[in-house]
Amino acid sequence: YDRADAEWAVAHLDVNWKEQAVKAAKNYLDIMPFSRQGLIDQLSSEYGDQFTLEQATYAADKVGL
């Protein structure tokens, strides 16, 4: 795709990042146990999913940690 088309597509994305963080949290918990802080750290890590701290905390709340 050329740059203009790619920029248009990104500008028109409608993603609920909090919902995506909850899905990621559930996936992590299916694989291994996490503490609340460990899950938040994983979700917000630059080496993990790179969600914001707010999104990661929201996800931890929603999965019951």
Secondary structure, DSSP 8 states (H G I E B T S, - for coil): --HHHHHHHHHT----HHHHHHHHHHHHHHHS---HHHHHHHHH-TTTT---HHHHHHHHHHTT-
